[in-house]
Amino acid sequence: MRTSGCPHGRGRGCPPCRSWMECAAWGSPFPAGERESVAGVGPCLPLFSHSVTQRHVTALPGEQIQGPVKVRGDPECGCGGPECQREPVCKHPSDSKVLTCAAVWRMPKELEPGSHESPDDSSSPAHTLELLCHLDDTAHGSVACVVWEPTGDGRRVISLADSHILLWDLQESSSQAVLAGSASLEGKGQLKFTSGRWSPHHTCTQVATANDTTIRGWDTRSMSQIYCIENAHGQLVRDLDFNPNKQYYLASCGDDCKVKFWDTRNVTEPVKTLEEHSHWVWSVRYNHSHDQLVLTGSSDSRVILSNMVSISSEPFGHLVDDDDLSDQEERRPEEKSQEPPQDSVIATYEEHEDSVYAVDWSSADPWLFASLSYDGRLVINRVPRALKYHILL
């Protein structure tokens, strides 16, 4: 979708041309009106499954929100005025302000693991989520990100609200969330978190966060800062992801069109930098099983699948199919054994016509991944078959 008024030729999805409001859950912008987005489904407590919901109320310049604003499943705001501290979504929202909060929901028992009902049964009635509790952090500001503890019993959640990082402990009944720890950004100006990621390593005691161009690491036991990467990117850091198989490796992406890979033991320089995108990089994701596979999505409308084998947990395998080489490209066996595998772009996917704001791998199939663009298009792709078999064999 293109418009002649856009100097970049990108149309309404071009971030420099319009001021979209960023969804804290997915890193995706939404137009005016009421929106809900599920930030993730965490591990289960007994008889409970949880999802964290972000709520957004905003208007673009020249647009107005009509009538009272309510969110499905939430109690009606009863503040009676514009200054509501109890309920973040108020009947009197500002035309230029995003109001966000987080809540914990319980999935229906019929959809829990082990239930006899198939979720694919088209004849089954629509299910309703039950609101269990809010993460009552309105005193700390608007929620920018919510992340579940990667492993464990699903009782711990981290939320980032403006300049505060908050650790929540969900009670067994899940009817309330207790603030178990917190920390704040210190420095000049109005510092605000933009994204965060909970490390699956170190017994889940570390969290990485991004604010402006800086990446910070936090110890959840003491809620203290353990490392800081200043000027990690030349512009805003958009997303983070930990290598699932190498405990010190972290990937980041940002508005400088770059993807960087860091060793958190030595943060003076990135161990690798990719510059394949031509616009802001919104999302970066490691493959859950094969960490040499890295996905990135950008507002240049492209999804890029990269082979970062040199910094993976399997750095000595080769991922090139000999049958795919031409006669001129064939090499002698002794030459192959002496050459280390090279990092490369495996494939570039251009099915989207608008900015790509989210990419992610399937949790059930390690060779399947999806991407989502501003125009609402969801595209599902597979890792090339030749690459798959060489990783496996």
Sine and cosine of phi, psi and omega as CSV:
sin_phi,cos_phi,sin_psi,cos_psi,sin_omega,cos_omega
0.00,0.00,0.87,-0.49,-0.09,-1.00
-0.78,-0.63,0.51,-0.86,0.07,-1.00
-0.76,-0.65,0.57,-0.82,-0.04,-1.00
-0.92,0.39,-0.36,0.93,-0.02,-1.00
-0.98,0.20,-0.18,0.98,-0.03,-1.00
-1.00,0.03,0.88,-0.47,-0.03,-1.00
-0.93,0.37,-0.32,0.95,-0.01,-1.00
-1.00,-0.03,-0.12,0.99,-0.06,-1.00
0.95,0.33,0.37,0.93,-0.12,-0.99
-0.98,-0.19,-0.38,0.93,0.00,-1.00
1.00,0.08,-0.39,-0.92,-0.13,-0.99
-0.93,0.36,-0.28,0.96,0.01,-1.00
-1.00,0.01,0.09,1.00,-0.03,-1.00
-0.98,0.21,0.93,-0.37,-0.08,-1.00
-0.84,0.54,-0.61,0.80,-0.01,-1.00
-0.92,0.39,-0.36,0.93,-0.15,-0.99
-1.00,-0.01,-0.41,0.91,0.01,-1.00
-0.66,-0.75,0.47,-0.88,-0.07,-1.00
-1.00,-0.06,1.00,0.09,0.03,-1.00
-0.98,0.19,0.51,-0.86,0.05,-1.00
-1.00,-0.02,0.73,-0.68,-0.13,-0.99
-1.00,0.09,0.75,-0.66,0.07,-1.00
-0.97,0.23,0.84,-0.54,-0.07,-1.00
-0.94,0.35,-0.40,0.92,-0.06,-1.00
-0.98,0.19,-0.71,0.70,-0.11,-0.99
-0.95,-0.33,-0.13,0.99,-0.13,-0.99
0.95,0.31,0.47,0.88,-0.08,-1.00
-0.86,-0.50,0.62,-0.78,0.02,-1.00
-0.99,0.10,0.46,-0.89,0.05,-1.00
-0.78,-0.62,0.52,-0.85,0.12,-0.99
-0.97,0.25,-0.11,-0.99,-0.10,-0.99
-0.91,0.42,0.40,-0.91,0.08,-1.00
0.92,-0.39,-0.11,-0.99,-0.05,-1.00
-1.00,0.06,0.76,-0.65,0.01,-1.00
-0.68,-0.73,0.53,-0.85,0.12,-0.99
-0.78,-0.63,0.60,-0.80,0.04,-1.00
-0.56,-0.83,0.70,-0.71,-0.03,-1.00
-1.00,0.06,0.84,-0.54,-0.08,-1.00
-0.99,0.12,-0.24,0.97,0.04,-1.00
0.44,-0.90,0.46,-0.89,0.05,-1.00
-0.96,-0.28,0.87,-0.49,-0.08,-1.00
-1.00,-0.01,0.04,-1.00,0.07,-1.00
-0.87,0.48,0.33,-0.95,-0.17,-0.99
-0.99,-0.12,0.67,-0.74,0.32,-0.95
-0.98,0.19,0.20,-0.98,0.06,-1.00
-0.81,0.59,0.86,-0.51,0.05,-1.00
0.93,0.38,0.17,0.99,-0.04,-1.00
-0.80,-0.60,0.60,-0.80,0.26,-0.96
-0.80,-0.60,0.45,-0.89,-0.14,-0.99
-0.74,-0.67,0.51,-0.86,0.19,-0.98
-0.64,-0.77,0.50,-0.86,-0.03,-1.00
-0.94,-0.33,0.79,-0.62,-0.12,-0.99
-0.92,-0.39,0.73,-0.68,0.10,-0.99
-0.99,-0.17,0.62,-0.78,0.01,-1.00
-0.85,-0.53,0.69,-0.72,-0.11,-0.99
-0.75,-0.66,0.72,-0.69,0.11,-0.99
-0.73,-0.69,0.89,-0.46,-0.04,-1.00
-0.40,-0.92,0.20,-0.98,0.09,-1.00
-0.63,-0.77,0.60,-0.80,0.11,-0.99
-0.98,0.17,0.29,-0.96,0.00,-1.00
-0.82,0.58,0.75,-0.66,0.02,-1.00
1.00,0.04,-0.08,1.00,0.00,-1.00
-0.94,-0.33,0.43,-0.90,0.00,-1.00
-0.76,-0.65,0.51,-0.86,0.07,-1.00
-1.00,-0.03,0.83,-0.56,-0.09,-1.00
-1.00,-0.06,0.77,-0.64,0.16,-0.99
0.97,0.26,0.05,-1.00,0.03,-1.00
-0.88,0.47,0.57,-0.82,0.00,-1.00
-0.96,-0.27,0.83,-0.56,0.03,-1.00
-0.76,-0.65,0.42,-0.91,0.06,-1.00
-0.91,-0.41,0.72,-0.69,-0.06,-1.00
-0.83,0.56,0.74,-0.68,0.07,-1.00
1.00,0.04,-0.13,0.99,-0.02,-1.00
-0.98,-0.19,0.49,-0.87,0.09,-1.00
-0.92,0.39,0.51,-0.86,-0.03,-1.00
-0.92,0.39,0.68,-0.73,0.03,-1.00
-0.93,0.37,0.80,-0.60,-0.05,-1.00
-0.91,-0.42,0.49,0.87,-0.09,-1.00
-0.95,0.31,-0.52,0.85,-0.01,-1.00
0.98,0.21,0.13,0.99,-0.01,-1.00
-0.26,-0.97,0.04,-1.00,-0.08,-1.00
-0.96,0.26,-0.29,0.96,-0.06,-1.00
-0.98,-0.18,1.00,0.09,-0.05,-1.00
-0.94,-0.34,0.91,-0.42,0.01,-1.00
-1.00,-0.10,-0.31,0.95,-0.06,-1.00
-1.00,0.09,-0.68,0.74,-0.06,-1.00
-0.90,-0.45,0.92,-0.38,-0.09,-1.00
-0.88,0.48,-0.52,0.86,0.03,-1.00
-0.99,-0.12,0.94,-0.34,-0.17,-0.99
-0.96,-0.28,0.29,-0.96,0.05,-1.00
-0.94,0.33,-0.23,0.97,-0.10,-0.99
-0.80,-0.60,0.92,0.40,-0.04,-1.00
-0.96,0.28,0.46,-0.89,0.09,-1.00
-0.97,0.24,0.55,-0.83,-0.03,-1.00
-0.94,0.35,-0.31,0.95,-0.10,-1.00
-0.84,-0.54,0.29,0.96,-0.09,-1.00
-0.82,-0.57,0.68,-0.73,0.09,-1.00
-1.00,-0.06,0.78,-0.63,0.04,-1.00
-0.92,-0.38,0.88,-0.47,-0.06,-1.00
-0.79,-0.62,0.49,-0.87,0.10,-1.00
-0.48,-0.88,0.01,-1.00,0.01,-1.00
-0.73,-0.69,0.50,-0.86,0.00,-1.00
-0.58,-0.82,0.35,-0.94,0.05,-1.00
-0.94,-0.33,0.74,-0.67,-0.04,-1.00
-0.85,-0.52,0.48,-0.88,0.07,-1.00
-0.95,-0.30,0.75,-0.67,0.05,-1.00
-0.97,0.23,0.46,-0.89,0.03,-1.00
-0.88,0.48,0.52,-0.85,0.00,-1.00
-0.88,0.48,-0.49,0.87,-0.01,-1.00
-0.89,0.45,-0.39,0.92,-0.04,-1.00
-0.98,-0.19,0.05,1.00,0.02,-1.00
-0.96,0.27,0.45,-0.89,0.04,-1.00
-0.83,0.56,0.71,-0.70,0.01,-1.00
1.00,-0.08,-0.12,0.99,0.03,-1.00
-0.96,0.28,0.41,-0.91,-0.07,-1.00
-0.99,0.11,-0.27,0.96,-0.05,-1.00
-0.99,0.12,0.73,-0.69,0.03,-1.00
-1.00,0.07,0.78,-0.63,0.02,-1.00
-0.92,0.39,-0.22,0.98,0.00,-1.00
-1.00,0.02,-0.03,1.00,-0.03,-1.00
-0.95,0.32,0.94,-0.33,-0.07,-1.00
-0.93,0.37,-0.34,0.94,-0.02,-1.00
-0.99,0.12,-0.21,0.98,-0.02,-1.00
-0.95,0.32,0.57,-0.82,-0.02,-1.00
-0.95,0.33,0.33,-0.94,0.05,-1.00
-0.93,0.37,0.66,-0.75,-0.02,-1.00
-0.99,-0.12,0.39,-0.92,-0.02,-1.00
-0.87,-0.49,0.76,-0.65,0.07,-1.00
-0.97,0.24,0.56,-0.83,0.02,-1.00
-0.97,-0.22,0.82,-0.57,0.06,-1.00
-0.96,0.28,0.87,-0.49,-0.03,-1.00
-1.00,-0.08,-0.77,0.64,0.01,-1.00
-0.26,-0.97,0.35,-0.94,0.13,-0.99
-1.00,-0.08,0.51,-0.86,0.23,-0.97
-1.00,0.09,1.00,-0.07,-0.22,-0.98
-0.97,0.25,0.98,0.20,-0.04,-1.00
-0.90,-0.45,0.43,0.90,-0.04,-1.00
-0.89,0.46,-0.43,0.90,0.02,-1.00
-0.94,0.35,-0.33,0.94,-0.04,-1.00
-0.99,-0.12,-0.21,0.98,0.02,-1.00
0.87,-0.50,-0.13,-0.99,-0.03,-1.00
-0.97,0.26,0.62,-0.79,-0.02,-1.00
-0.97,0.24,0.78,-0.63,0.04,-1.00
-0.98,-0.22,-0.45,0.89,-0.08,-1.00
-0.32,-0.95,0.58,-0.82,0.08,-1.00
-0.73,-0.69,0.77,-0.63,-0.02,-1.00
-0.72,-0.70,0.67,-0.74,0.06,-1.00
-0.99,0.12,0.48,-0.88,0.19,-0.98
-0.88,0.48,0.78,-0.63,-0.12,-0.99
-0.88,0.47,-0.58,0.81,0.03,-1.00
-0.76,-0.65,0.04,-1.00,-0.01,-1.00
0.96,-0.27,-0.34,-0.94,-0.10,-0.99
-1.00,-0.07,0.11,0.99,0.07,-1.00
0.98,0.20,0.38,0.92,-0.03,-1.00
-0.99,-0.15,-0.14,0.99,-0.08,-1.00
-0.92,-0.40,0.70,-0.71,-0.01,-1.00
-0.69,-0.72,0.64,-0.77,0.12,-0.99
-0.95,-0.30,0.73,-0.68,0.14,-0.99
-0.83,-0.56,0.58,-0.82,0.05,-1.00
-0.93,-0.37,0.89,-0.45,-0.05,-1.00
-0.83,-0.56,0.95,-0.31,-0.07,-1.00
0.79,0.61,-0.93,-0.36,-0.04,-1.00
-0.98,-0.21,0.27,0.96,-0.07,-1.00
-0.90,-0.43,0.66,-0.75,0.17,-0.99
-0.94,-0.34,0.83,-0.55,-0.15,-0.99
-0.85,-0.52,0.75,-0.66,0.05,-1.00
-0.96,-0.26,0.85,-0.52,-0.05,-1.00
-0.94,-0.33,0.63,-0.78,0.07,-1.00
-0.91,-0.42,0.90,-0.43,0.02,-1.00
-0.99,0.14,0.76,-0.65,0.02,-1.00
-0.94,0.34,0.28,-0.96,-0.04,-1.00
-0.85,0.52,-0.58,0.81,0.00,-1.00
-0.97,0.22,-0.23,0.97,-0.06,-1.00
0.86,0.51,0.32,0.95,0.02,-1.00
-1.00,0.02,-0.12,0.99,0.04,-1.00
-0.42,-0.91,0.40,-0.91,0.05,-1.00
-0.86,-0.51,0.80,-0.61,-0.04,-1.00
-0.98,-0.20,0.73,-0.68,0.05,-1.00
-0.96,0.28,0.94,-0.34,-0.09,-1.00
-1.00,-0.06,-0.30,0.95,0.01,-1.00
-0.07,-1.00,0.37,-0.93,0.00,-1.00
-0.40,-0.91,0.34,-0.94,0.09,-1.00
-0.47,-0.88,0.30,-0.96,-0.06,-1.00
-0.73,-0.68,0.49,-0.87,0.11,-0.99
-0.96,0.28,0.65,-0.76,0.03,-1.00
-0.85,-0.53,0.72,-0.70,0.00,-1.00
0.39,-0.92,-0.03,-1.00,-0.02,-1.00
-0.98,0.18,0.49,-0.87,0.04,-1.00
0.99,0.14,-0.04,-1.00,0.00,-1.00
-1.00,-0.07,1.00,0.04,-0.03,-1.00
-0.97,0.23,0.72,-0.70,0.01,-1.00
-0.65,-0.76,0.64,-0.77,0.08,-1.00
-0.95,0.31,0.56,-0.83,0.07,-1.00
-0.91,-0.42,-0.52,0.85,-0.01,-1.00
-0.34,-0.94,0.23,-0.97,0.00,-1.00
-0.36,-0.93,0.31,-0.95,-0.01,-1.00
-0.51,-0.86,0.73,-0.69,0.01,-1.00
-1.00,-0.03,0.80,-0.59,-0.03,-1.00
-0.96,0.29,0.71,-0.70,0.06,-1.00
-0.98,0.18,-0.05,1.00,-0.04,-1.00
-0.98,-0.19,-0.01,-1.00,0.05,-1.00
0.82,0.57,0.65,0.76,-0.04,-1.00
0.77,0.63,0.59,0.81,0.06,-1.00
0.84,0.54,0.71,0.70,0.02,-1.00
-0.94,-0.33,0.13,0.99,-0.02,-1.00
-0.78,-0.63,0.62,-0.78,0.04,-1.00
-0.75,-0.66,0.68,-0.73,0.10,-1.00
-0.96,-0.28,0.66,-0.75,0.01,-1.00
-0.76,-0.65,0.36,-0.93,0.06,-1.00
-0.82,-0.58,0.70,-0.72,0.17,-0.99
-0.62,-0.79,0.82,-0.58,-0.06,-1.00
0.82,0.57,-0.87,-0.49,-0.02,-1.00
-0.97,-0.23,0.20,0.98,-0.13,-0.99
-0.93,-0.37,0.62,-0.79,0.11,-0.99
-0.91,-0.42,0.73,-0.68,-0.01,-1.00
-0.80,-0.61,0.54,-0.84,0.11,-0.99
-0.94,-0.34,0.61,-0.79,-0.06,-1.00
-0.77,-0.63,0.59,-0.81,0.12,-0.99
-0.99,-0.11,0.89,-0.47,-0.09,-1.00
-0.95,0.31,-0.27,0.96,0.02,-1.00
-0.96,0.28,-0.63,0.78,0.00,-1.00
-0.93,-0.36,-0.11,0.99,-0.08,-1.00
0.80,0.60,0.66,0.75,0.01,-1.00
-0.91,-0.42,0.42,-0.91,-0.01,-1.00
-0.98,0.22,0.72,-0.69,-0.04,-1.00
-0.92,-0.39,-0.37,0.93,0.15,-0.99
-0.38,-0.92,0.36,-0.93,-0.03,-1.00
-0.59,-0.81,0.80,-0.60,0.06,-1.00
-0.94,-0.35,1.00,-0.08,0.01,-1.00
-0.98,0.22,0.60,-0.80,-0.03,-1.00
0.80,0.60,0.69,0.72,0.05,-1.00
-0.87,0.50,-0.58,0.81,0.09,-1.00
-0.76,-0.65,0.39,-0.92,0.00,-1.00
-0.94,0.35,-0.39,0.92,0.05,-1.00
-0.71,-0.71,-0.18,-0.98,-0.13,-0.99
-0.78,0.62,0.72,-0.69,0.10,-1.00
-0.99,0.14,0.83,-0.56,-0.10,-1.00
-1.00,-0.10,-0.61,0.79,-0.14,-0.99
-0.44,-0.90,0.37,-0.93,0.00,-1.00
-0.68,-0.73,0.43,-0.90,0.13,-0.99
-0.36,-0.93,0.66,-0.75,0.03,-1.00
-1.00,0.00,0.60,-0.80,0.15,-0.99
-0.91,0.42,0.82,-0.57,-0.08,-1.00
-0.95,0.31,-0.29,0.96,-0.09,-1.00
-0.92,-0.40,-0.26,0.97,0.04,-1.00
-0.86,-0.52,0.91,-0.42,-0.28,-0.96
-0.94,0.35,-0.32,0.95,-0.05,-1.00
-0.97,-0.25,0.06,1.00,-0.13,-0.99
-0.98,-0.19,0.72,-0.69,-0.08,-1.00
-0.71,-0.71,0.69,-0.72,0.06,-1.00
-0.95,-0.30,0.56,-0.83,0.03,-1.00
-0.63,-0.78,0.38,-0.93,0.05,-1.00
-0.55,-0.83,0.34,-0.94,-0.06,-1.00
-0.26,-0.96,-0.20,-0.98,-0.09,-1.00
-0.97,0.23,-0.06,1.00,0.09,-1.00
-1.00,0.06,0.19,0.98,0.06,-1.00
0.95,0.32,0.26,0.97,-0.07,-1.00
-0.91,-0.41,0.43,-0.90,0.17,-0.98
-0.88,-0.48,0.79,-0.61,-0.06,-1.00
-0.83,-0.55,0.53,-0.85,0.01,-1.00
-0.88,-0.48,0.77,-0.64,-0.12,-0.99
-0.86,-0.51,0.54,-0.84,0.24,-0.97
-0.97,-0.25,0.92,-0.38,-0.14,-0.99
-0.93,0.36,-0.12,0.99,0.09,-1.00
-0.98,0.18,-0.37,0.93,0.02,-1.00
-0.56,-0.83,0.99,-0.14,-0.17,-0.99
-0.98,-0.20,0.29,0.96,-0.01,-1.00
-0.93,0.37,-0.58,0.82,-0.01,-1.00
-0.61,-0.79,0.55,-0.83,0.10,-1.00
-0.94,0.35,0.51,-0.86,0.03,-1.00
-0.98,0.20,-0.34,0.94,0.00,-1.00
-0.35,-0.94,0.54,-0.84,0.05,-1.00
-0.70,-0.72,0.73,-0.68,0.08,-1.00
-0.94,-0.33,0.68,-0.73,0.02,-1.00
-0.75,-0.66,0.80,0.61,-0.07,-1.00
-1.00,-0.04,-0.32,0.95,-0.03,-1.00
-1.00,-0.04,0.41,-0.91,-0.02,-1.00
-0.94,-0.33,0.07,1.00,0.04,-1.00
-0.53,-0.85,-0.10,-1.00,-0.07,-1.00
-0.80,0.59,0.68,-0.74,0.06,-1.00
-0.98,-0.18,0.90,-0.43,-0.13,-0.99
-1.00,-0.06,-0.44,0.90,-0.14,-0.99
-0.54,-0.84,0.65,-0.76,0.09,-1.00
-0.68,-0.73,0.71,-0.71,-0.03,-1.00
-0.60,-0.80,0.78,-0.63,0.17,-0.98
-0.98,0.22,0.55,-0.83,0.18,-0.98
-0.92,0.40,0.66,-0.75,-0.09,-1.00
-0.92,0.39,-0.47,0.88,-0.07,-1.00
-0.94,-0.33,-0.63,0.77,-0.09,-1.00
-0.88,-0.48,1.00,-0.08,-0.20,-0.98
-0.96,0.27,-0.05,1.00,0.13,-0.99
-0.97,0.26,-0.27,0.96,0.01,-1.00
-1.00,-0.02,0.86,-0.51,-0.05,-1.00
-0.77,-0.63,0.76,-0.65,0.03,-1.00
-0.97,-0.23,0.61,-0.79,0.13,-0.99
-0.68,-0.74,0.58,-0.82,0.05,-1.00
-0.79,-0.61,0.61,-0.79,-0.14,-0.99
-0.65,-0.76,0.30,-0.95,0.10,-0.99
-0.99,0.16,0.23,0.97,0.27,-0.96
-1.00,0.05,0.18,0.98,0.07,-1.00
0.96,0.29,0.27,0.96,-0.04,-1.00
-0.89,-0.46,0.50,-0.87,0.17,-0.98
-0.91,-0.42,0.76,-0.64,-0.03,-1.00
-0.87,-0.49,0.78,-0.63,0.09,-1.00
-0.98,-0.22,0.88,-0.48,-0.07,-1.00
-0.92,-0.40,0.47,-0.88,0.06,-1.00
-0.95,-0.31,0.99,-0.15,-0.02,-1.00
-0.98,-0.18,0.85,0.53,-0.14,-0.99
-0.93,0.37,-0.50,0.87,-0.08,-1.00
-0.92,0.39,-0.41,0.91,0.00,-1.00
-0.90,-0.44,0.39,0.92,-0.01,-1.00
-0.99,-0.13,0.03,-1.00,0.05,-1.00
-0.99,0.17,-0.08,1.00,0.04,-1.00
-0.79,-0.61,0.90,0.43,-0.16,-0.99
-0.98,0.19,-0.10,1.00,-0.12,-0.99
-0.95,-0.33,0.00,1.00,0.06,-1.00
-1.00,0.09,0.43,-0.90,0.08,-1.00
-0.95,-0.32,0.60,-0.80,-0.14,-0.99
-0.91,-0.42,0.36,0.93,0.00,-1.00
-0.95,-0.31,0.79,-0.61,-0.01,-1.00
-0.98,0.22,0.85,-0.52,-0.01,-1.00
-0.87,0.50,-0.54,0.84,-0.02,-1.00
-0.93,0.37,-0.36,0.93,-0.02,-1.00
-1.00,0.08,-0.13,0.99,-0.01,-1.00
-0.99,0.12,0.63,-0.77,0.08,-1.00
-0.98,0.19,0.13,-0.99,0.00,-1.00
-0.87,0.50,-0.60,0.80,-0.01,-1.00
-0.95,0.32,-0.40,0.91,-0.07,-1.00
-1.00,-0.04,-0.16,0.99,-0.05,-1.00
-0.92,0.39,0.62,-0.79,0.00,-1.00
-0.82,-0.57,0.42,-0.91,0.02,-1.00
-0.94,0.35,0.48,-0.88,-0.03,-1.00
-0.83,0.55,-0.62,0.78,-0.03,-1.00
-0.92,0.38,-0.51,0.86,0.05,-1.00
-0.94,0.34,-0.62,0.78,0.00,-1.00
-0.89,0.45,-0.66,0.75,-0.06,-1.00
-0.94,0.35,-0.43,0.90,-0.04,-1.00
-1.00,0.06,-0.37,0.93,-0.04,-1.00
-1.00,0.01,0.83,-0.56,0.05,-1.00
-0.94,0.33,0.45,-0.90,0.04,-1.00
-0.90,0.44,0.56,-0.83,-0.08,-1.00
-0.97,-0.26,0.64,-0.77,0.14,-0.99
-0.94,0.35,0.59,-0.80,-0.05,-1.00
-0.32,-0.95,0.26,-0.97,0.15,-0.99
-1.00,0.08,0.85,-0.52,-0.02,-1.00
-0.98,0.20,-0.74,0.68,-0.04,-1.00
-0.38,-0.92,0.51,-0.86,0.11,-0.99
-0.87,-0.49,0.82,-0.57,-0.07,-1.00
-0.96,-0.29,0.81,-0.59,-0.08,-1.00
-0.83,-0.56,0.56,0.83,0.02,-1.00
-0.95,0.31,-0.38,0.93,-0.02,-1.00
-0.99,0.14,0.53,-0.85,0.07,-1.00
-0.94,-0.34,0.05,1.00,-0.01,-1.00
-0.64,-0.77,0.04,-1.00,-0.08,-1.00
-0.87,0.50,0.72,-0.70,0.03,-1.00
-1.00,-0.08,0.89,-0.46,-0.09,-1.00
-0.96,-0.27,-0.24,0.97,-0.02,-1.00
-0.50,-0.86,0.69,-0.73,0.15,-0.99
-0.73,-0.68,0.53,-0.85,0.04,-1.00
-0.31,-0.95,0.41,-0.91,0.02,-1.00
-1.00,-0.05,0.49,-0.87,0.09,-1.00
-0.92,0.40,0.63,-0.77,0.06,-1.00
-0.99,0.15,-0.20,0.98,-0.03,-1.00
-0.96,-0.27,-0.53,0.85,-0.05,-1.00
-0.82,-0.58,0.93,-0.37,-0.09,-1.00
-0.93,0.37,-0.15,0.99,-0.03,-1.00
-0.97,-0.24,0.11,0.99,-0.08,-1.00
-0.90,-0.43,0.69,-0.72,0.04,-1.00
-0.58,-0.82,0.34,-0.94,-0.06,-1.00
-0.75,-0.66,0.41,-0.91,0.07,-1.00
-0.65,-0.76,0.52,-0.86,-0.08,-1.00
-0.75,-0.66,0.77,-0.64,-0.02,-1.00
-0.92,-0.39,0.18,-0.98,-0.08,-1.00
-0.86,0.52,-0.58,0.81,-0.06,-1.00
-0.97,0.23,0.14,0.99,0.06,-1.00
1.00,0.05,0.13,0.99,-0.02,-1.00
-1.00,0.10,0.82,-0.57,0.08,-1.00
-0.96,-0.27,0.85,-0.53,-0.04,-1.00
-0.88,-0.47,0.76,-0.66,0.03,-1.00
-0.92,-0.39,0.75,-0.66,-0.01,-1.00
-0.73,-0.68,0.23,-0.97,0.06,-1.00
-0.86,-0.50,0.47,-0.88,0.12,-0.99
-0.90,0.44,0.68,-0.74,0.02,-1.00
-0.78,0.62,0.65,-0.76,-0.13,-0.99
-0.87,0.49,-0.66,0.75,-0.02,-1.00
-0.87,0.49,-0.66,0.75,0.02,-1.00
-0.92,0.39,-0.66,0.75,0.00,-1.00
-0.84,0.54,-0.76,0.65,-0.06,-1.00
-0.93,0.37,-0.53,0.85,0.03,-1.00
-0.96,0.29,-0.51,0.86,0.09,-1.00
-0.93,0.36,-0.65,0.76,-0.04,-1.00
-0.96,0.26,-0.60,0.80,-0.11,-0.99
-0.98,-0.21,0.00,0.00,0.00,0.00
